[in-house]
Amino acid sequence: MSTLQRWWRGPWRTPLLAGALVLVAAALSLSAGMNPFGAADHHGIGLALDRPTLLLASDLAMIAAALVAGIPIMVKAVRALQVRTIGIDLLVSIAALGALVIGEYWEAAAVTVLFAIGHALEARTMNRTRSALAELVAVAPDTAVVLRDGVQVEVSAATVEPGETVLVKNGAMVPVDGQVIGGSGALDEASITGESIPVEKTDGDPVFAGTVATGGFLQVRATGVGADTTLARIIHRVEEAQDAKARTQTFMERFSTWYTPAIILLALVAGLVTGDVVLALTLLVIGCPGALVISIPVAIVAGIGRGAKDGILIKGGEYLETSARITAVALDKTGTLTEGRPHLTDVTVLDPALTRAEVLGWAARAEAGSEHPLARPLLEAAAEEALDVRGLPEHTEPVPGKGIVATVDGHRVAVGNPPLLRAEGLEEDPRVTAEVARLAGLGRTPMVVALDGAAIGVVAVADRLRPDAAAMVDQLHTIGVDTVVMLTGDDRRVAAAVAAEVGIDEVRAQLLPEDKLEAIAALQSGGHTVAMVGDGVNDAPALATADIGVAMGAAGTGVAIETADIALMTDDLRRLPEALDLARRTVRVMRQNIALAVVTVLVLLAGVFAGGVTMAIGMLVHEASVLLVIANAMRLLRPRRPRDPRAAGTPRTHPSHTGRAPSAAPGEPSPARDLPSAA
C-alpha cells in the first residue's frame, strides 16, 4: 500500500476534506464582505435561497463541510443506539443537526470538523501511548539461520523446529528461545528485560527471541518457536493488560451511561425554559464527557507500556491501581533476597563412631530425591568429595517447612531443622541445640542429620545476599512503603542476620507455607495492602492471598508471565520499587486527568450561562482538554527510576540504619539484640 493510499484510508481524510470546504466557504463569504465566523444573519429554518450568490455558495459549502465531517459521527451514534448506548457521538450529532436546522451553518461545520480533527489527533497520540507494544512486535524476528545437514539455511522463524540448531551471528536478532550449545557472545536483552547492557552468553545459557547479538557467534538449540517464545508471551500479556479495565475506569463508564442522557435532558430543559435553541445546543456540545471517558484508559495504556519497556509486566489496570496502594511488601528470603545458590559451609560430626564423610554422605543420599534448593549444595559437595551418592532413596517424604525424611538402604534418615527432629520423636540434645545456635548465629542455615532416630551430625549451608537487596529495601521506603517484611522457613537467627544486613523492618522465621499465608492475612487485617514476592512452591499460598503477587526472573518461565500480577523479567530486585513507583505515578495521572476533565466542563458551563461561549468555542476547548489528558498520560512513557538513596548520597532513615533492629513477629524474641551480623 502506497503512502497516499495509507493516508487516504487514515483518520485525517475526513477532517482535511471538511476543513477544505470550510476554507472555501470562508473565502466566498469574505468575498461578499461578510464575516463567515460570526452569528448567522438569517435566522430561520431552511436555506435562505434569496441571499446573494456568493453567500448562498458559502452556506452550501459550510453545509457540505458539516455533512462530510458529521455523517461518520452520526453513523457511530446510530450504531451505539442500536446497542442501547447513548454516547458522545449522539450529543455532537444532535447539536450539529440542530445548528443546521436553525441556519447556524458555521457552528454546525465548526462542531463536526473540530470533533473530527480531535478524533484524528486522539488516534495518533493514542497510538504513541501504545508504542511499547508496537516496539515489542517490531522486534519479533522474521527469519532464522538454521544448520540442516551441515548446511546453513535461512528459513522463516516460525518454521524452525524445536531441537534444531540456530546460528546467531554478530548483529543478528535471535529468532527463537533456546539454549547456547556452542560459541560465545553478547546479547542485548533490552526487549525482554529492559536492560540495555549486553549480557555475555556461553554454553548452557538461555537466550530469548527478539534479543540482538552485539558480538561473538552463538549456536543455539531451539526450545521455543513462534507463539511459544517469551517475547510472544510478553506481547500477548501486554495486549491483554492494556485492554483490561481498572475499577475506576469501570466506574467512570457506568457514570457516563447516566451522565450523557442527563446532559441531553439538561439541554432540553434549558431550551424549553429559556426558549434559546442555541443555548440548548451549546450545552450539548460542552457537556461531552470525552476527556472524562478517556482519562483513565490512556493512563493505563501508557503505564503498562512503560512497564513493558522496562521488563515489568503488569496484569492490567486493576492491578495497577492496587499496586499504587501497597503499604507492605513481604519477601521470601531464599532466592529472593539471596541468590538462591547456597553452598556447603560446615559438617559437624556428633556421633564419634562416624566420620565427616559419612555424615555428609547420609545427608546427601537422603536429599537425592528432593527438589528443595538446600538439597543441591549437599549433593554437589558430596560429589566434589568423591562420595558415592548414586541412586535414589527407597522412599522420600518432604516435610514442608521442616526438611525431608527418606529411607536409604533400609535406614530412616531425617535432614532438617529442630522441629523436624521433634516431629521424629528425638529427645532434645544439648549438643545439637548448641551447634545449631552457633551456625545460625553465623548467618548459615543448619540442618540436623538423624539416622534411625539418633542425631549424627549437623550440616550447614550459606547463601549470598543479592548485591541490590539493601538498595531495594531503601527504595521501597523512599517511594512510601511503610513495612518490608521477611517471611522465611529458615531459622529465626539466620533470618534476623539477613534482615539486619539489608534493612528489613520485620522478620517472621521458621514459617510453614500456611504460616506465610497467615502472616499475609495478618498484615491485611492490620490495614495494609500487601505485595508478596516469592518464587518457591512454599510461597504459592501466600502469593495467592496477597493483594499483589510478584514473580521475579520471569523471562523464560511462561507460567510466571501468564499468572503473576506483576512479573519482573529479571532477578534485579530494584525492579520491584520501580514497578510500585510506576503504579503510583499512573494513578496520580489518572486522578489529574479526571480533575482536568471535570474542571473543563464546569468552566465551560459557567461560560455558557455567563455568555460568550459558543458551540465552536465549546468544541475547541473540549477537544483541547481531550488532547491535554492524553499528553499528560504520555509523560508516563518517559523512563524514570526511583532515586537510589545510596547513589544520591542521601542519608538513610531506615530503622536498621539508625541503630534500631528489625522487629520480630509477635511471639518471637527480638532477634537483633543477641544475634551477630550475617556472615
LINVEN-V350062 format. One record per run of one state. SS is the DSSP state (H for helix, E for strand, C for the rest). FROM is the first residue (numbers start at 1). LEN is the number of residues. If there is no record, write none. Layout:
BEGIN
<<SS & FROM & LEN> <SS & FROM & LEN>>
END
This chain:
BEGIN
<<C & 1 & 2> <H & 3 & 6> <C & 9 & 3> <H & 12 & 20> <C & 32 & 21> <H & 53 & 30> <C & 83 & 5> <H & 88 & 14> <C & 102 & 3> <H & 105 & 25> <C & 130 & 1> <H & 131 & 8> <C & 139 & 4> <E & 143 & 6> <C & 149 & 2> <E & 151 & 6> <H & 157 & 3> <C & 160 & 5> <E & 165 & 4> <C & 169 & 4> <E & 173 & 1> <C & 174 & 3> <E & 177 & 12> <C & 189 & 1> <H & 190 & 4> <C & 194 & 5> <E & 199 & 3> <C & 202 & 4> <E & 206 & 2> <C & 208 & 4> <E & 212 & 13> <C & 225 & 1> <H & 226 & 3> <C & 229 & 1> <H & 230 & 14> <C & 244 & 3> <H & 247 & 28> <C & 275 & 2> <H & 277 & 10> <C & 287 & 3> <H & 290 & 20> <C & 310 & 2> <E & 312 & 3> <C & 315 & 2> <H & 317 & 8> <C & 325 & 3> <E & 328 & 5> <H & 333 & 5> <E & 338 & 1> <C & 339 & 4> <E & 343 & 7> <C & 350 & 6> <H & 356 & 12> <C & 368 & 5> <H & 373 & 12> <C & 385 & 10> <E & 395 & 5> <C & 400 & 3> <E & 403 & 6> <C & 409 & 2> <E & 411 & 6> <C & 417 & 1> <H & 418 & 6> <C & 424 & 6> <H & 430 & 12> <C & 442 & 3> <E & 445 & 7> <C & 452 & 2> <E & 454 & 9> <C & 463 & 2> <E & 465 & 1> <C & 466 & 3> <H & 469 & 10> <C & 479 & 4> <E & 483 & 5> <C & 488 & 4> <H & 492 & 11> <C & 503 & 3> <E & 506 & 3> <C & 509 & 4> <H & 513 & 13> <C & 526 & 4> <E & 530 & 4> <C & 534 & 3> <H & 537 & 9> <C & 546 & 2> <E & 548 & 4> <C & 552 & 6> <H & 558 & 6> <C & 564 & 2> <E & 566 & 3> <C & 569 & 5> <H & 574 & 37> <C & 611 & 4> <H & 615 & 23> <C & 638 & 7> <H & 645 & 4> <C & 649 & 6> <H & 655 & 3> <C & 658 & 5> <E & 663 & 2> <C & 665 & 6> <H & 671 & 3> <C & 674 & 6>>
END
